[in-house]
Amino acid sequence: MFKVEAIIRPEKVEEVKKALDDVGFHGMTLTEVKGRGRQKGIKLQWRAGEYKVDLIEKVKLEVVVREDDVDRLVNIVCETAATGNVGDGKIFIYPLTDVVRIRMREHGRKAI
């Protein structure tokens, strides 16, 4: 089992959610986050002049999947979240040793 965390643009969330749902990835967690990467933020124009926003609003999408589903999940997120511009996000993949469904106390694959 693996946990896949994708940091994506907020405006891409609905499109990514639908694409994942359409192929059977129903369980997910979404968290509004702020961060920055190599771009170190952005400069914006306002009436009073230019100012820098160094923490950009993003959404963190978390999905736990079986090992054989990782590549398919990553491909779907990349295809639907990409704009081709700086700031499209990153995907992090972590191995999991176990998952427990609290209600049924099921472990492993049964729990996801």
N, C-alpha and C positions, 0 to 999 in steps of 0.2 A: 504494500500500500504506500501511496505517496500523497503528500499535501502539495498542491500547486497554488502558489500565491501570484496573482497578476496585479500589477499596479497599472491602472489604465486611466484614460481621460474620462471625466464624468459624463460627457456627451456621448460616449460610446457604450455606456453601461446597458441600456435597454437592448441595443443591437447584439451585444455579446451574450446577455442573458437569454434572449430569444434563440440565438444560434445554438447555445449549449442545451437549452430545453428541448429544442427540435430533435436533437440526436440522443436524448436520454440522460443528460447530466442535469438532474433536477435539484439536487442538494448543493447549496452554496451559501456562503456568508459574504456580505458586502459591508465594508466599513469606509466611511469618509475619512480620508487622511490628507496630510499636507507634507510635501517634501520637495527635494530638488536633486537633480543629477548633475551631470557635467555642465549643463547650461547655466547653473548657478542662479536660476531665477530668470525673470523677464523685466524689461523696462516698458513702462506704460506712460502715455501722455495724458495729462489732466489739465484743466484750465490754468492751474497755478504753475504748470511746468511738467517736467519729466520726473518720475519716481520709480524706484525699483521694488519689485515684489520678489523676494528670494525664496519663499515657500509657496509652491504651486498646489492648488487643490487637485486631488486625484481620488480615485476609488480603489480600494484593495479588495479584490475578489479572491476568495479562498474556496478551494474544492478539494475533497479527498477522493482519490480514485485508486483503482487497482493498477498495478504496474503496467499491464498491457493496454491501459487506456490513456496513459500519460501523453504519449506523442500525439494522439488524436485530439485530446483536449488542448494541448499547446498550439497545435496547428489551427484549430478553430478560433482560439483567442487571437492569435497573430493575424489571421485573415480578417477578422471582424473589427479588431481594435485599431488596426494600423491606419494612419492617415498619410504616412510617408514624410511626416515632419518631425523635427526634434520634439521630444516630450511625449512620444507615443507610449512609453512605459517600459516595464521590465517584467519578466516572469522568473520566479524562484521556485525550485523543486526540491522538496525535502522528503527523505525516506521516513516512514512511520513504523514504529515497532508494534503498535497496537491501537485499536480504536474500540471504545465501549459505548454501546447504546444504553443509556441510563435506565430507561423504562424496562427493557427486557433483559438487561445484563448480558447481551450478546457481545461477542468479541470478534475482531478481525473483519473479514469480508461480509459476514452477516450484518455487522453494525453499519456498514456504509451502503 
